[in-house]
Amino acid sequence: MTRTYCNEDGRTGQFIYERVGLGEEYLMPIPKDPRKINQHFVVDGILMMNKTILAQDYTFSEYEEVIPLSIIGPIYFLETSVVRKSDDKLLGKSVSLFNSQGWLAERNILGQNEGDRCPRGYDKKTNISESNSLHSTLYKNIFYINKHN
C-alpha cells in the first residue's frame, strides 16, 4: 500500500518554492555545547541560523503534520515546512510517508518495529535515510547566507 502512494509523482519529496538570503543578524556561531546545536540550522562549518530570531519572521513545522493517509497500515503523511509570516507564503516543504505496519508488527517478539518509510534508501553523504534527509535539509535548502547584506 505504501508503495502505491510512493510511486505517485509529486506525493513525496522536497519542494522549494522560494529561497531566502539571510543577513548576519539571522546567524550565530555554532555553540560549543553540542546539546545546543540543531543540525537542521547549521549552514556551514562555523555558522548556524538563529532559530529564535528566524521564528519572529517565519513559522517552522518539523514533522508536525502527521496526517493519516490510510487506515490500512496505517499510513501517515509527514510534512516539515517553512511559512513566511508577513504574507503567509509557503517557502518550502518536505513530505514523506510512514507505515507502522499495523498492530501485528507491534507484537514482534523482539519488540522492534521500524515500519516502512518512503522515500527509501540512504543518503550517502549524511548516512541517514532519504526520508529523514528530506526533513533535515529543508531549512538549509531554503535559507542561504546573503553575503551582499
Backbone torsions as a table, in degrees:
resi	resn	phi	psi	omega
1	MET	NA	-43.5	179.0
2	THR	-61.1	-39.2	-178.0
3	ARG	-62.2	-34.9	177.9
4	THR	-60.4	-48.0	179.4
5	TYR	-67.1	-38.8	-178.4
6	CYS	-64.3	-30.7	-178.2
7	ASN	-81.2	-9.0	177.6
8	GLU	-72.5	124.6	-179.1
9	ASP	-61.5	128.5	177.2
10	GLY	84.0	2.0	-178.9
11	ARG	-76.0	-44.3	-179.4
12	THR	-123.1	159.4	177.3
13	GLY	135.9	-171.7	176.7
14	GLN	-111.7	127.6	-175.5
15	PHE	-122.3	112.9	180.0
16	ILE	-105.2	120.2	-178.8
17	TYR	-100.5	-25.9	176.9
18	GLU	-156.8	138.0	175.2
19	ARG	-100.9	147.4	-176.0
20	VAL	-128.5	126.4	176.0
21	GLY	-83.6	130.6	-178.6
22	LEU	-104.1	135.8	172.7
23	GLY	-81.2	172.9	-175.6
24	GLU	-63.1	-21.1	179.4
25	GLU	-65.2	-19.7	179.3
26	TYR	-94.6	-0.2	-174.5
27	LEU	-115.5	157.7	177.8
28	MET	-150.3	158.0	175.4
29	PRO	-64.2	150.7	177.2
30	ILE	-67.0	128.3	-179.5
31	PRO	-60.5	148.8	178.2
32	LYS	-73.2	-29.9	178.4
33	ASP	-78.7	113.0	-176.8
34	PRO	-60.6	-21.7	178.8
35	ARG	-70.9	-18.2	-179.4
36	LYS	-96.5	2.5	-179.0
37	ILE	-94.0	123.9	173.8
38	ASN	-104.5	105.5	-175.2
39	GLN	-58.4	-23.6	178.6
40	HIS	-65.3	-21.3	-175.2
41	PHE	-109.4	1.2	178.5
42	VAL	-76.1	124.2	-176.5
43	VAL	-104.2	-21.3	172.2
44	ASP	-158.6	-171.2	-174.5
45	GLY	-65.8	-18.3	-176.3
46	ILE	-125.6	-10.2	-177.0
47	LEU	-121.4	150.1	177.6
48	MET	-135.3	143.7	175.2
49	MET	-69.6	139.2	179.0
50	ASN	-85.7	102.3	-175.3
51	LYS	-61.9	-35.7	-179.3
52	THR	-61.0	-44.8	179.9
53	ILE	-72.6	-42.2	177.7
54	LEU	-59.8	-36.0	-177.4
55	ALA	-65.6	-15.2	174.9
56	GLN	-70.4	-28.9	-175.9
57	ASP	-112.4	-16.9	-174.4
58	TYR	-135.3	148.3	174.9
59	THR	-103.9	127.3	179.9
60	PHE	-110.5	133.2	171.4
61	SER	-126.0	122.2	178.9
62	GLU	-110.1	111.2	179.4
63	TYR	53.9	23.1	-175.8
64	GLU	-80.0	-26.2	178.9
65	GLU	-88.8	85.9	178.0
66	VAL	-105.3	95.2	-172.6
67	ILE	-111.6	126.3	175.7
68	PRO	-64.8	122.8	-179.9
69	LEU	-93.0	-33.6	-179.6
70	SER	-150.5	137.9	177.9
71	ILE	-76.2	-17.3	177.5
72	ILE	-84.5	116.9	-178.7
73	GLY	126.6	-58.0	-25.2
74	PRO	-67.1	158.0	179.1
75	ILE	-111.0	128.9	-179.0
76	TYR	-114.8	145.5	178.4
77	PHE	-99.9	118.2	-179.6
78	LEU	-109.3	130.7	-178.2
79	GLU	-133.5	134.6	170.9
80	THR	-115.5	135.2	-176.4
81	SER	-147.3	165.7	174.9
82	VAL	-130.7	127.1	178.3
83	VAL	-124.2	131.7	175.7
84	ARG	-78.5	127.8	-175.6
85	LYS	-68.8	-36.3	-173.5
86	SER	-61.6	-35.3	-179.6
87	ASP	-128.5	8.2	178.2
88	ASP	58.7	30.4	-178.5
89	LYS	-88.2	131.8	174.4
90	LEU	-75.2	117.3	-178.9
91	LEU	-87.2	-28.6	179.5
92	GLY	-179.9	162.1	178.0
93	LYS	-153.0	154.0	173.0
94	SER	-119.8	133.5	-175.9
95	VAL	-128.2	129.4	174.3
96	SER	-137.8	167.2	179.0
97	LEU	-120.1	148.6	178.0
98	PHE	-136.7	132.1	177.3
99	ASN	-119.7	114.5	-178.8
100	SER	-77.7	-2.8	175.8
101	GLN	63.1	27.8	168.6
102	GLY	73.4	178.7	-174.9
103	TRP	-67.4	-29.3	-178.1
104	LEU	-65.8	-40.3	178.2
105	ALA	-66.0	-31.8	178.5
106	GLU	-66.6	-22.2	-178.4
107	ARG	-88.9	8.6	178.7
108	ASN	-50.6	131.6	-175.1
109	ILE	-64.1	-22.1	176.2
110	LEU	-85.9	-9.0	177.4
111	GLY	74.8	13.4	-178.8
112	GLN	-113.8	126.4	175.6
113	ASN	-135.1	100.6	179.8
114	GLU	-82.3	-13.7	179.8
115	GLY	68.8	-164.2	-178.8
116	ASP	-129.9	133.0	-178.9
117	ARG	-119.9	156.5	177.7
118	CYS	-140.0	130.3	2.7
119	PRO	-71.5	161.4	-178.5
120	ARG	-99.7	173.9	175.9
121	GLY	95.3	179.0	-178.2
122	TYR	-126.5	142.5	175.2
123	ASP	-78.2	117.3	-175.5
124	LYS	-66.2	-27.9	-179.9
125	LYS	-71.2	-43.9	-174.0
126	THR	-101.5	-14.0	-177.4
127	ASN	60.7	31.7	172.8
128	ILE	-120.4	164.5	-177.3
129	SER	-62.2	149.8	177.8
130	GLU	-58.4	-38.4	180.0
131	SER	-59.9	-48.3	178.7
132	ASN	-69.0	-34.6	179.4
133	SER	-62.4	-37.4	177.3
134	LEU	-54.3	-45.4	-175.8
135	HIS	-77.9	-38.8	-174.8
136	SER	-75.6	-18.5	-179.4
137	THR	-103.0	-2.1	-175.1
138	LEU	-57.0	-50.9	-175.2
139	TYR	-63.1	-39.3	179.3
140	LYS	-67.2	-27.3	-179.8
141	ASN	-86.1	-18.2	176.0
142	ILE	-89.5	-47.7	-176.1
143	PHE	-97.4	141.9	175.8
144	TYR	-139.4	161.0	179.2
145	ILE	-77.8	120.0	177.7
146	ASN	-90.6	101.2	-175.6
147	LYS	-77.2	-5.0	-178.4
148	HIS	-96.8	3.2	179.4
149	ASN	-81.2	NA	NA
